[in-house]
Amino acid sequence: MTWPPKVPFDKWENLYREKDGRPRLRRSVVAFLDLLGYRSAVERAHAEGRQHEFLLKLRTALDQSLSRLRDIVPGHRAPWRVKAFTDNIVLCFPMLSGEDEAGTLPIAIDRLGSFQLYMTIDGFFIRGGVAVADAYFDEEIVFGPGLLEAYATESQRARDPRIVLADSCLQYIAESPSGSLLKDADGQLFVNYLDKISWYDVYDEQEGRTPAPGVDFLTQHKRLVEAKLHEYAAEPAVWSKYHWVARYHNFFCKDCGPTLPLRYRVVDQDAAFEPQRIRKREGSKK
């Protein structure tokens, strides 16, 4: 199977249209994404007079993340559509009939992983849901059961900064690329976005060897997570979400093997990742 399917560029605009121009539903991979902490970030930017700065940061992050998706297959116009509003982003990947249909979900997962990685590195943590169902997408609206199922998955099952797959995706999982998905402790399948880091072998520079370029991304991700853990140490409901990211980050580091030094793992200075016994305060008689 080749990708993208051999469809002329001018035909992509008509995938959700009949020959006479009327809108039509098409089976699609639909991702409904939510930017974590968006409302509080906007309110804080407004209170501090940094609205324009925040808008520029968001616009730049979206531009750079989406441009990298377009560059995944050089020379081809990517078969997907995007729409962003407030703290929500919808990505839609139309399926084509025939042998190319089964390959759409793996490509969508790969691109969602890259999108989530670059948005996160720019400071925007993401949670979301992905569904495979009928949808319609044009310049003004997104419509159909695919959007509803993706939204329900995001709002009811994602919970943490992870992109979770809906049940409608399961029949296509056998086609998914190795390493692109992980199964969480609660049984949910989610996109392994750190797997999109481009590196080869990771070595320790202290031994006189140069680490792969991806180590820079991993280091930046570590520092972002540690900063969030510190920032929300007094807000358990929010802190727990970044605690999940910390555990995911450390799992990824461990999964990379013994060549990755321990210093690349997240360490929270304010709270341990495991319960601790309460120590007697100094001077206490009890």
C-alpha positions in Angstrom: 0.0 0.0 0.0 1.3 3.5 -0.8 0.4 6.6 1.0 -1.0 9.1 0.3 -3.4 7.3 -2.1 -2.9 8.4 -5.7 -5.7 11.0 -5.9 -5.1 14.2 -7.8 -4.5 17.2 -5.5 -7.6 19.0 -6.8 -9.8 16.1 -5.8 -9.0 16.3 -2.1 -11.4 19.2 -1.7 -14.3 17.1 -3.1 -14.0 14.1 -0.8 -16.9 15.4 1.3 -18.9 16.4 -1.8 -21.1 14.7 -4.3 -20.4 15.3 -8.0 -23.1 17.9 -8.1 -21.5 19.7 -5.1 -23.9 18.6 -2.4 -22.3 17.6 0.9 -21.9 14.0 1.7 -20.8 12.0 4.7 -17.7 9.9 4.4 -16.2 7.3 6.7 -13.3 9.2 8.4 -10.9 9.1 11.3 -11.9 12.0 13.5 -9.9 13.3 16.4 -11.3 15.8 18.9 -8.5 17.4 20.9 -8.6 19.7 23.9 -5.8 22.0 25.1 -5.2 21.3 28.8 -5.4 24.4 31.0 -6.4 26.7 28.2 -9.1 28.7 30.0 -6.9 29.4 33.0 -4.0 30.3 30.7 -6.2 32.8 28.8 -7.5 34.3 32.0 -4.0 34.7 33.5 -2.8 36.3 30.2 -5.7 38.7 30.3 -5.1 39.6 34.0 -1.4 40.2 33.3 -2.0 42.1 30.0 -0.3 39.4 27.9 -3.3 38.5 25.6 -1.4 39.3 22.4 1.7 37.4 23.6 -0.4 34.3 24.4 -2.3 34.5 21.1 1.0 34.7 19.2 2.4 31.7 21.2 -0.7 29.6 20.3 -0.8 30.7 16.7 2.9 29.9 16.3 2.6 26.5 18.0 -0.3 25.5 15.7 1.5 26.8 12.6 4.7 24.9 13.4 2.9 21.7 14.4 0.7 21.6 11.4 3.5 22.5 9.0 5.5 19.5 10.3 2.5 17.3 9.6 2.5 18.5 6.0 6.2 17.7 5.7 5.8 14.1 6.8 5.2 13.1 3.2 7.3 15.5 1.1 5.8 16.6 -2.2 2.3 15.4 -1.3 -0.7 17.3 -0.1 -1.8 15.7 3.1 -5.2 14.0 3.1 -6.5 15.6 6.3 -8.4 18.7 7.5 -8.1 20.7 10.6 -10.3 23.2 12.5 -9.5 25.0 15.7 -11.9 26.9 18.0 -11.3 28.1 21.6 -9.4 25.3 23.3 -10.6 22.6 20.8 -9.0 21.2 17.7 -10.6 18.8 15.3 -8.5 16.8 12.8 -10.3 14.8 10.2 -8.7 12.1 8.0 -11.1 11.0 5.2 -11.0 7.3 4.3 -11.0 6.2 0.7 -12.8 3.1 -0.5 -10.8 0.0 -1.4 -7.4 -1.1 -0.2 -6.4 2.3 1.1 -9.2 2.5 3.7 -7.5 0.2 6.3 -4.3 2.3 6.1 -6.0 5.5 7.1 -6.1 5.0 10.9 -2.3 4.1 11.2 -1.4 7.2 9.2 -3.8 9.3 11.4 -2.2 7.9 14.6 1.2 8.6 13.3 0.3 12.2 12.5 -1.6 12.8 15.7 1.5 11.6 17.6 3.7 14.1 15.8 1.1 16.9 16.3 0.8 16.1 20.0 4.6 15.9 20.4 5.3 19.3 18.8 2.3 21.1 20.6 3.5 19.7 23.9 7.1 20.8 23.3 5.7 24.3 22.7 3.9 24.1 26.1 0.4 23.0 25.1 -0.5 19.6 26.6 -3.2 17.8 24.8 -5.9 15.2 25.6 -8.3 13.8 23.0 -10.4 11.1 21.5 -10.2 9.4 18.1 -13.1 7.6 16.4 -13.7 6.0 13.0 -17.2 6.8 11.7 -19.1 8.9 9.1 -18.3 12.6 9.1 -18.6 15.7 7.0 -16.0 18.5 7.0 -15.9 21.8 5.1 -14.6 25.3 5.5 -17.4 26.2 8.0 -18.7 23.0 9.8 -17.7 19.6 11.1 -20.6 17.2 11.3 -21.5 13.6 11.9 -21.4 10.7 14.3 -17.6 10.5 14.0 -17.3 13.9 15.7 -19.8 13.0 18.4 -17.9 9.7 19.2 -14.5 11.4 19.2 -15.9 14.1 21.5 -17.5 11.6 23.9 -14.2 9.7 24.0 -12.2 12.8 24.9 -14.6 14.0 27.5 -15.4 10.7 29.2 -12.3 8.5 28.8 -9.2 10.6 28.0 -9.1 12.3 31.4 -5.3 12.8 31.4 -3.2 14.5 28.7 -3.5 11.5 26.3 -5.3 10.8 23.0 -7.5 7.8 23.5 -8.9 5.5 20.9 -12.7 4.9 20.8 -14.1 1.4 20.3 -14.8 2.1 16.7 -11.0 2.1 16.0 -10.4 -1.4 17.4 -11.0 -3.3 14.2 -8.2 -1.3 12.5 -5.6 -1.8 15.3 -3.9 -4.7 13.7 -2.8 -2.2 11.0 -1.3 0.3 13.4 2.5 0.8 13.4 4.5 -0.9 16.1 5.1 1.4 19.0 2.6 4.0 18.0 0.1 3.0 20.6 0.3 2.0 24.3 -2.2 0.4 26.6 -2.7 2.3 29.8 -3.3 0.9 33.3 -7.1 1.4 32.9 -7.1 -0.5 29.6 -7.4 2.5 27.4 -5.3 2.6 24.2 -3.6 5.9 23.7 -1.2 7.5 21.2 2.4 7.1 22.2 3.5 10.6 21.1 7.0 10.4 22.6 7.6 7.6 20.1 7.6 10.3 17.4 10.9 11.6 18.7 13.5 11.3 15.9 16.5 9.5 17.1 18.5 6.4 16.6 20.7 5.1 19.4 20.8 7.1 22.6 24.2 7.3 24.2 25.6 9.0 27.3 27.8 12.0 26.4 29.7 11.6 29.7 31.2 8.5 28.2 32.5 10.5 25.3 29.7 9.7 22.9 27.2 12.2 21.4 23.5 11.6 22.1 21.0 11.5 19.3 19.1 14.7 18.4 16.0 13.4 20.1 17.5 13.8 23.5 17.0 17.5 23.2 13.2 16.9 22.8 13.2 14.5 25.7 15.1 16.9 27.9 12.7 19.7 27.1 9.7 17.5 27.7 11.2 16.5 31.1 11.7 20.1 32.1 8.1 21.1 31.0 6.6 18.3 33.1 8.7 19.1 36.2 7.7 22.8 35.9 4.0 21.9 35.7 4.3 19.5 38.7 5.9 22.4 40.7 3.3 25.0 39.5 0.3 22.9 40.4 1.6 21.2 43.6 -1.2 22.9 45.6 -3.9 21.9 43.1 -4.4 18.1 43.3 -7.0 17.9 40.5 -4.6 19.6 38.0 -1.4 18.2 39.4 -2.6 14.6 38.9 -2.8 15.2 35.2 0.8 16.2 34.9 1.7 13.3 37.3 0.3 11.0 34.6 2.5 12.7 32.0 5.5 12.2 34.4 4.8 8.5 34.7 4.4 8.2 31.0 7.6 10.0 30.3 9.5 7.8 32.8 8.0 4.7 31.3 9.2 5.8 27.9 12.7 6.4 29.2 12.8 3.0 30.8 11.4 1.4 27.7 14.3 2.9 25.7 16.7 0.6 27.4 19.8 0.9 29.6 21.6 3.3 27.2 19.4 6.2 28.3 20.8 7.7 31.5 18.5 8.1 34.5 18.9 11.9 34.5 16.5 12.1 31.6 13.7 10.9 33.8 11.2 13.3 35.5 11.9 14.0 39.1 9.3 16.0 41.1 11.0 18.0 43.9 7.7 18.7 45.6 6.1 15.2 45.9 7.2 11.7 45.4 5.5 9.5 42.8 4.7 6.9 45.4 2.9 7.1 48.8 5.2 7.6 51.8 4.9 7.0 55.5 4.3 10.1 57.5 7.5 10.9 59.5 7.3 12.2 63.1 8.0 15.9 63.2 11.2 16.9 65.0 10.5 17.7 68.6 7.1 15.8 68.6 6.4 13.6 71.6 4.0 11.4 69.7 
